Amino acid sequence: MDSIDLEVLKAADAWIDAGQPCELVTVIQTWGSSPRPVGATMAIRADGRVVGSVSGGCIEDDLIDRVRTVGILRTAPELVTYGISAEEAFRFGLPCGGTIRLAIEPLTQKSRIKELLQRLAQHELVARQLDLESGNVKLVAAAPTDALAIDCGMLTTVHGPRWRLLIVGAGQLSQFLAQIATALDYHVTICDPREEYRSGWQIDGVDVVHTMPDDLVLQMQPDSRTAVVALTHDPKLDDLALMEALKSDAFYVGAIGSRVNNARRRERLKEFDVSDVQLQRLHGPIGIYIGSKTPAEIAISILAELTAVRNGVVVPKAMDVAHAKQAIESTGAREANSGPSCKLTESMSWQL
């Protein structure tokens, strides 16, 4: 769940508490091109105020106009389709004749929005099951592979907590990584027990803690929506955090450092009873090879790999830092042996 959809639920909860009629609109199906993905939500109030989006503006305008004209009269959920004809597609701004199907649900206390928010605050992954005939709602635990579905008159939507990123180390690279990750809607936590590194931090929305990294990993209990990245170059800090993270359900665990240092790190982690299977989950040298030089570019490299893993994309070996560096060295050696030439140099000196 992104921050926009979370704000939709919070707004709906506040309107319900205030006794203001409102509806929850959810994208449940699309055909062709669509401005918003399946699962996108919007809350609309009786006076036409909206939070969130289901189309980027055009369909929202129609929904707002209808609410302002006739009010909120639904007493049960209704499925509505926009963009069936080419004329409607043009009218509602759906490109290439796209079609979008919405579930519009009148909200009351029995909608269990407040309980859903409470469970999300506890970092639970929740499936909300809506009976399309009665409007009754059940909340059950969801699996990471669950997705929006309609079956036998039941609409199931999956609501998860925000993605989390724990960064070990409060150096300059961490600042760029935290800024970009925050823009990608991660809940970012910086952990560094060294006061001299923490004193200059001024990034809004980022939690900065001074406890030992391994203690914080245990406290956070990383799940399938959590990433852990170690950036201190200090084994006393990085290794302990990695040890606990690799034993958790974190979807991504990575560490900065050269190939030599990462090989040594893996040997050290084995001494902490980290298994070979768990070590295979460690990304290091961290990031993908994009010729990064500056801390900002390195942060992009790291988040590119993290995003690929999050989305289930296998990064080609040629873009893996270790393999890319080995290929560069092999090319340089061949060129050196073949006589004077334009030598290919490596730019990612930060991983040496």
C-alpha positions as CSV (number, residue, x, y, z in Angstrom):
1,M,0.0,0.0,0.0
2,D,1.4,3.4,-0.9
3,S,1.0,6.6,1.1
4,I,-1.9,7.9,-1.2
5,D,-4.1,4.9,-0.5
6,L,-3.3,5.1,3.2
7,E,-4.4,8.7,3.2
8,V,-7.6,7.6,1.5
9,L,-8.4,5.2,4.3
10,K,-7.5,7.8,7.0
11,A,-9.8,10.4,5.3
12,A,-12.6,7.9,5.1
13,D,-12.2,7.0,8.7
14,A,-12.4,10.6,9.8
15,W,-15.5,11.2,7.7
16,I,-17.2,8.2,9.1
17,D,-16.5,9.3,12.7
18,A,-17.9,12.7,11.9
19,G,-21.1,11.2,10.5
20,Q,-20.5,12.5,7.0
21,P,-21.8,10.3,4.2
22,C,-18.9,9.0,2.0
23,E,-18.0,6.3,-0.4
24,L,-14.8,4.3,-1.2
25,V,-14.1,3.9,-4.9
26,T,-11.7,1.1,-5.9
27,V,-10.3,0.2,-9.4
28,I,-11.0,-3.5,-9.7
29,Q,-10.4,-4.1,-13.4
30,T,-8.9,-2.3,-16.5
31,W,-8.8,-3.0,-20.2
32,G,-6.3,-1.3,-22.5
33,S,-4.4,1.7,-21.2
34,S,-5.4,3.1,-17.8
35,P,-4.0,6.0,-15.8
36,R,-4.3,4.2,-12.5
37,P,-3.6,0.6,-11.6
38,V,-5.9,-2.1,-10.3
39,G,-6.3,-1.5,-6.5
40,A,-6.1,2.3,-6.7
41,T,-8.6,3.9,-4.4
42,M,-10.4,7.2,-3.8
43,A,-12.7,8.4,-1.0
44,I,-15.5,10.8,-1.9
45,R,-17.6,12.8,0.5
46,A,-21.2,14.0,0.0
47,D,-20.1,17.6,-0.7
48,G,-17.8,16.4,-3.5
49,R,-14.5,16.5,-1.6
50,V,-12.2,13.6,-2.7
51,V,-8.9,12.1,-1.5
52,G,-7.0,9.8,-3.8
53,S,-7.5,9.1,-7.5
54,V,-8.9,6.4,-9.8
55,S,-8.3,7.9,-13.2
56,G,-6.1,11.0,-13.0
57,G,-9.1,13.4,-13.0
58,C,-11.7,12.8,-15.7
59,I,-13.7,10.0,-14.0
60,E,-13.3,11.8,-10.7
61,D,-15.1,14.8,-12.2
62,D,-18.0,12.7,-13.2
63,L,-18.3,11.0,-9.8
64,I,-18.1,14.4,-8.0
65,D,-20.7,15.9,-10.3
66,R,-23.1,13.0,-9.6
67,V,-22.6,13.2,-5.8
68,R,-23.1,17.0,-5.8
69,T,-26.3,16.6,-7.9
70,V,-28.0,13.7,-6.2
71,G,-26.0,13.1,-3.1
72,I,-24.8,9.7,-1.8
73,L,-27.8,7.4,-2.1
74,R,-26.2,3.9,-2.4
75,T,-26.9,1.5,0.5
76,A,-24.9,-1.4,-0.9
77,P,-21.7,-1.6,-3.1
78,E,-22.1,-1.2,-6.8
79,L,-19.9,-2.0,-9.8
80,V,-19.6,0.7,-12.4
81,T,-17.8,0.6,-15.8
82,Y,-16.4,3.6,-17.6
83,G,-15.1,3.9,-21.2
84,I,-17.0,1.1,-23.0
85,S,-17.5,3.1,-26.2
86,A,-14.9,5.2,-28.0
87,E,-16.9,8.3,-27.2
88,E,-16.8,7.5,-23.5
89,A,-13.1,6.7,-23.7
90,F,-12.5,10.1,-25.2
91,R,-14.8,11.8,-22.7
92,F,-13.2,10.3,-19.6
93,G,-9.6,10.6,-20.9
94,L,-9.0,6.9,-21.2
95,P,-6.2,6.5,-23.8
96,C,-6.5,3.9,-26.7
97,G,-10.1,3.1,-25.9
98,G,-9.3,1.9,-22.4
99,T,-12.0,0.8,-20.0
100,I,-12.0,0.9,-16.2
101,R,-14.3,-0.9,-13.8
102,L,-14.9,0.5,-10.3
103,A,-16.4,-0.8,-7.1
104,I,-18.2,2.0,-5.3
105,E,-18.9,1.3,-1.7
106,P,-20.9,3.4,0.8
107,L,-19.0,3.6,4.0
108,T,-20.4,3.1,7.6
109,Q,-19.0,1.9,10.9
110,K,-19.6,-1.7,9.7
111,S,-17.0,-1.0,6.9
112,R,-14.3,-1.6,9.5
113,I,-12.0,1.1,8.1
114,K,-10.8,2.0,11.6
115,E,-9.9,-1.6,12.5
116,L,-8.1,-1.9,9.1
117,L,-6.0,1.1,9.9
118,Q,-5.2,-0.2,13.4
119,R,-4.0,-3.5,11.9
120,L,-1.9,-1.7,9.3
121,A,-0.3,0.4,12.0
122,Q,0.8,-2.9,13.6
123,H,2.5,-3.7,10.3
124,E,0.1,-6.5,9.3
125,L,-0.8,-7.5,5.8
126,V,-4.6,-7.6,5.7
127,A,-7.2,-8.9,3.2
128,R,-10.4,-7.0,3.3
129,Q,-13.3,-9.1,2.1
130,L,-16.4,-7.1,1.0
131,D,-19.7,-8.8,0.3
132,L,-21.0,-7.0,-2.8
133,E,-24.6,-7.7,-2.0
134,S,-24.8,-6.9,1.7
135,G,-21.8,-4.6,2.2
136,N,-20.6,-6.7,5.2
137,V,-16.8,-6.7,5.6
138,K,-14.4,-9.3,7.0
139,L,-10.7,-8.6,7.8
140,V,-8.3,-11.6,7.6
141,A,-4.6,-12.1,7.4
142,A,-3.2,-12.0,3.9
143,A,-0.3,-13.7,2.3
144,P,2.4,-11.7,0.4
145,T,1.2,-13.4,-2.9
146,D,-2.4,-12.4,-2.4
147,A,-3.9,-9.8,-4.8
148,L,-7.2,-8.1,-5.5
149,A,-9.9,-10.6,-6.6
150,I,-13.6,-10.9,-7.1
151,D,-15.1,-14.4,-6.5
152,C,-18.7,-15.5,-5.7
153,G,-19.9,-11.9,-5.0
154,M,-17.0,-11.2,-2.7
155,L,-14.4,-8.4,-3.5
156,T,-11.1,-9.0,-1.8
157,T,-8.6,-6.2,-1.6
158,V,-5.1,-6.6,0.0
159,H,-3.8,-3.8,2.3
160,G,-0.2,-3.8,3.5
161,P,1.9,-1.6,5.6
162,R,4.4,0.7,3.9
163,W,7.6,-0.7,2.6
164,R,10.4,-0.2,5.1
165,L,14.1,0.4,4.6
166,L,16.6,0.2,7.4
167,I,20.0,1.8,6.6
168,V,22.9,1.0,8.9
169,G,25.2,4.0,9.0
170,A,24.6,7.7,8.9
171,G,27.2,8.8,6.4
172,Q,26.8,10.9,3.2
173,L,25.7,8.0,1.1
174,S,23.0,7.2,3.6
175,Q,21.6,10.7,3.3
176,F,21.2,10.4,-0.5
177,L,19.8,6.9,-0.2
178,A,17.3,8.0,2.5
179,Q,16.1,11.0,0.4
180,I,15.5,8.9,-2.7
181,A,13.9,6.0,-0.8
182,T,11.6,8.5,1.0
183,A,10.5,9.8,-2.4
184,L,9.7,6.2,-3.4
185,D,7.4,6.0,-0.3
186,Y,9.6,3.9,1.9
187,H,9.5,4.4,5.7
188,V,13.2,4.9,6.2
189,T,15.1,4.3,9.5
190,I,18.7,5.3,9.9
191,C,20.6,3.4,12.6
192,D,24.0,4.5,13.8
193,P,25.3,4.3,17.4
194,R,28.1,6.8,16.5
195,E,27.0,10.2,17.7
196,E,29.4,12.1,15.4
197,Y,27.7,10.7,12.4
198,R,24.1,11.3,13.5
199,S,24.6,14.9,14.6
200,G,24.2,16.4,11.1
201,W,21.0,14.6,10.0
202,Q,18.1,16.9,8.9
203,I,15.9,14.8,6.6
204,D,12.2,15.1,7.3
205,G,10.3,11.9,7.7
206,V,13.3,9.7,8.4
207,D,13.7,8.1,11.8
208,V,17.2,8.3,13.3
209,V,18.1,5.9,16.1
210,H,21.3,5.4,18.1
211,T,20.9,1.8,19.3
212,M,23.1,-1.1,18.1
213,P,22.0,-2.2,14.6
214,D,21.5,-5.9,15.5
215,D,19.2,-5.0,18.4
216,L,17.2,-2.7,16.1
217,V,16.9,-5.5,13.4
218,L,15.5,-7.8,16.1
219,Q,13.1,-5.1,17.3
220,M,11.9,-4.3,13.8
221,Q,11.3,-8.0,12.9
222,P,11.9,-7.5,9.2
223,D,9.2,-9.0,7.0
224,S,8.7,-9.4,3.3
225,R,8.2,-5.7,2.9
226,T,11.4,-4.7,4.6
227,A,14.9,-4.1,3.2
228,V,18.1,-3.8,5.2
229,V,21.2,-2.1,3.8
230,A,24.6,-1.8,5.7
231,L,26.8,1.1,4.7
232,T,29.2,1.8,7.5
233,H,32.3,-0.3,6.3
234,D,32.6,-1.2,10.0
235,P,32.3,-5.0,10.6
236,K,31.3,-4.4,14.2
237,L,28.2,-2.6,13.0
238,D,27.5,-4.0,9.6
239,D,28.1,-7.7,10.3
240,L,25.8,-8.0,13.3
241,A,23.0,-6.3,11.5
242,L,23.4,-8.5,8.5
243,M,23.5,-11.6,10.6
244,E,20.1,-10.9,12.0
245,A,18.7,-9.6,8.8
246,L,19.7,-12.6,6.8
247,K,17.9,-14.8,9.3
248,S,14.7,-12.7,8.9
249,D,12.1,-12.5,6.1
250,A,13.5,-9.2,4.7
251,F,13.1,-9.2,1.0
252,Y,16.5,-7.5,0.4
253,V,19.7,-7.5,2.4
254,G,22.8,-5.7,1.1
255,A,26.1,-4.4,2.1
256,I,28.6,-2.0,0.6
257,G,32.2,-3.0,0.1
258,S,34.6,-4.5,-2.4
259,R,34.6,-8.0,-3.7
260,V,37.4,-8.9,-1.4
261,N,35.8,-7.3,1.6
262,N,32.5,-9.0,0.8
263,A,34.1,-12.4,0.6
264,R,35.7,-11.8,4.0
265,R,32.4,-10.7,5.4
266,R,30.7,-13.9,4.2
267,E,33.4,-15.9,6.0
268,R,32.9,-13.9,9.2
269,L,29.1,-14.4,9.0
270,K,29.5,-18.2,8.8
271,E,31.1,-18.0,12.2
272,F,27.9,-16.4,13.5
273,D,26.0,-19.5,12.3
274,V,24.6,-17.9,9.1
275,S,24.0,-20.8,6.7
276,D,25.1,-20.9,3.1
277,V,21.4,-20.7,2.0
278,Q,21.0,-17.5,4.1
279,L,24.3,-16.1,2.7
280,Q,23.0,-16.5,-0.8
281,R,20.5,-13.8,0.0
282,L,23.2,-11.2,0.7
283,H,23.7,-8.6,-2.0
284,G,27.3,-7.5,-2.0
285,P,29.0,-5.6,-3.6
286,I,25.7,-3.8,-3.4
287,G,23.9,-2.2,-6.3
288,I,23.9,-2.7,-10.0
289,Y,26.7,-1.5,-12.3
290,I,25.9,1.9,-13.8
291,G,29.3,3.5,-13.6
292,S,28.4,5.3,-10.3
293,K,31.0,7.7,-8.9
294,T,29.2,10.2,-6.6
295,P,27.2,9.3,-3.5
296,A,24.0,10.3,-5.2
297,E,24.8,8.0,-8.2
298,I,25.7,5.2,-5.9
299,A,22.4,5.6,-4.0
300,I,20.6,5.3,-7.4
301,S,22.5,2.1,-8.1
302,I,21.5,0.6,-4.8
303,L,17.9,1.5,-5.1
304,A,17.8,0.2,-8.7
305,E,18.8,-3.2,-7.5
306,L,16.5,-3.0,-4.5
307,T,13.6,-2.1,-6.8
308,A,14.3,-4.9,-9.1
309,V,14.3,-7.5,-6.3
310,R,11.1,-5.9,-4.9
311,N,9.4,-6.3,-8.3
312,G,10.7,-9.8,-8.9
313,V,13.0,-8.8,-11.7
314,V,16.2,-10.8,-12.1
315,V,19.2,-8.5,-12.7
316,P,21.4,-9.8,-15.6
317,K,24.8,-11.0,-14.5
318,A,26.4,-8.4,-16.7
319,M,24.9,-5.6,-14.5
320,D,26.0,-7.2,-11.2
321,V,28.8,-5.1,-9.7
322,A,31.1,-8.1,-9.1
323,H,30.7,-9.6,-12.6
324,A,30.9,-6.2,-14.3
325,K,34.1,-5.4,-12.5
326,Q,35.6,-8.8,-13.3
327,A,34.7,-8.3,-17.0
328,I,36.3,-4.8,-17.0
329,E,39.5,-6.2,-15.4
330,S,39.6,-9.0,-18.0
331,T,39.1,-6.6,-20.8
332,G,41.9,-4.3,-19.5
333,A,44.2,-7.3,-19.1
334,R,43.6,-8.4,-22.7
335,E,44.1,-4.8,-24.0
336,A,47.4,-4.6,-22.0
337,N,48.6,-7.8,-23.5
338,S,47.7,-6.8,-27.0
339,G,49.8,-3.6,-26.9
340,P,49.0,0.2,-26.6
341,S,45.3,0.9,-26.8
342,C,42.5,3.0,-25.3
343,K,42.2,1.4,-21.9
344,L,38.7,0.9,-20.4
345,T,38.8,2.1,-16.8
346,E,36.5,1.4,-13.9
347,S,34.5,4.2,-12.4
348,M,33.0,2.5,-9.4
349,S,36.1,3.1,-7.1
350,W,33.7,3.3,-4.1
351,Q,33.5,-0.5,-4.1
352,L,37.3,-1.1,-4.1
